[in-house]
């Protein structure tokens, strides 16, 4: 029996070590992928010296040489290898090194973000369920629709009358700055229609922030109330059990006296 317990503890310890190593490796992969994407994005949109470019290419190659055996290991461990390849083919595209694809390799690198998303699949699912349960997803969708519709209306009313308005991107930038109450002041409405659109967006932003704050607060309060109710129910159950044990003890004492 002691040998069996010892064996069980050893297996449990080994599983804990394996779990910690898995978490560590996943964290390192996330750091490497994000660092590589950031560096490759920088050399795509900004001019760097040949030495810096070479260092980034070498770093990208090292990342690829780490990702390839990690992908093979996951493939070997998978029960259904065909299904694994079907759902993880983007990893193969993301592992083509920069030295082969050149500067166009940055676009393939973004496929690695799918790998990061898969590591947080459970967290993403829980977040989406939370957003849907609280109806925040509908609020976000409504805000996006209002922003794009408002940008079109703002552009149509300001274009030609406002020298700061060159395109829809300027209109969208103004509405985003307004709805977030940042207010840089680099773009401002010149027409009455533009001012009306700005006022509507201000009220929409305030309303959405109020809705978001009230929703999140109510969720926290509800969770706290449910936790308190669970504790009360647990306490009542213990009291009932204690009363039952006291009653049984009384009956036992009464029976002993009679005997």
C-alpha positions, -999 to +999 in steps of 0.1 A: +000+000+000+027+026+009+045+017-024+013+023-043+008+057-026+045+066-034+040+057-070+008+078-072+026+108-058+055+104-082+031+103-112+013+134-099+046+152-095+057+142-130+024+155-145+028+188-126+063+192-140+051+183-175+023+209-172+046+236-160+071+229-188+042+230-213+031+264-200+067+277-201+072+265-237+039+281-248+049+314-232+083+313-249+067+306-283+043+335-279+072+358-270+093+346-300+064+349-325+054+384-313+090+396-313+096+383-348+064+398-362+072+432-347+108+432-360+098+421-395+070+447-395+096+474-386+119+465-415+090+463-439+078+499-432+110+516-420+145+517-435+172+501-414+209+495-419+220+463-437+235+451-404+202+455-385+183+438-414+208+409-413+204+405-375+166+404-378+167+379-406+190+356-385+166+360-356+137+351-378+156+320-390+162+310-353+125+313-345+116+292-375+142+265-365+125+264-331+089+263-344+096+235-369+105+208-343+078+221-320+053+216-349+066+181-356+064+172-319+027+183-318+020+164-350+035+132-336+015+135-304-018+141-322-042+112-325-055+122-359-026+135-379-047+143-410-071+164-389-041+181-372-026+191-405-060+204-418-065+226-388-029+238-384-018+243-421-014+280-413+015+271-391+034+257-421+029+289-440+041+309-410+073+289-408+087+299-442+118+319-432+124+355-441+156+346-459+136+326-485+106+349-490+124+383-486+104+413-474+072+397-485+077+372-457+060+396-432+026+387-447+032+350-441+043+358-405+009+370-396-003+334-400+016+328-368-009+349-349-034+321-355-010+298-335-011+323-306-049+325-308-051+287-306-031+288-273-057+311-259-087+293-275-103+285-241-098+321-229-112+335-261-142+313-260-149+323-224-145+360-233-169+356-263-195+339-241-191+367-215-196+393-242-227+375-256-242+369-221-239+405-211-250+418-246-218+438-249-211+422-283-243+439-296-231+472-282-197+469-298-213+460-332-237+489-329-208+513-321-188+500-352-219+505-375-225+540-361-188+550-365-187+539-402-221+554-410-212+586-392-179+587-410-196+585-444-222+613-434-194+634-419-173+631-450-202+640-473-211+671-453-175+683-447-159+674-480-152+705-500-160+728-472-134+716-447-097+717-459-088+691-433-111+665-449-092+647-476-108+612-473-130+588-454-100+579-432-099+615-419-136+614-411-133+581-393-103+594-374-123+624-362-152+603-350-129+578-332-111+607-314-145+622-306-162+591-293-133+583-270-134+618-257-097+623-265-102+654-287-068+661-304-083+690-323-064+683-355-097+678-373-129+697-364-162+702-382-168+734-404-204+728-413-236+725-394-241+689-405-207+680-394-213+695-359-245+676-356-227+643-365-200+652-339-227+659-312-244+625-319-211+607-317-204+624-283-237+612-268-232+577-283-198+575-267-210+586-233-240+563-235-218+533-245-193+539-217-222+542-192-238+510-205-204+492-204-197+504-168-232+495-156-231+460-172-197+451-158-206+464-124-239+444-123-220+413-133-196+417-104-224+424-080-243+394-092-212+372-089-207+385-053-243+379-044-242+344-058-210+337-039-226+350-007-257+329-013-236+298-018-218+304+015-252+309+033-265+277+018-234+259+028-237+272+063-274+263+065-265+228+054-239+224+081-263+237+107-290+212+096-264+184+097-253+195+132-289+197+144-295+162+131-264+149+148-275+166+181-309+150+178-293+116+172-271+121+202-301+130+224-319+099+213-288+078+220-284+093+255-321+088+262-319+052+250-289+046+273-307+060+303-337+038+297-315+007+295 
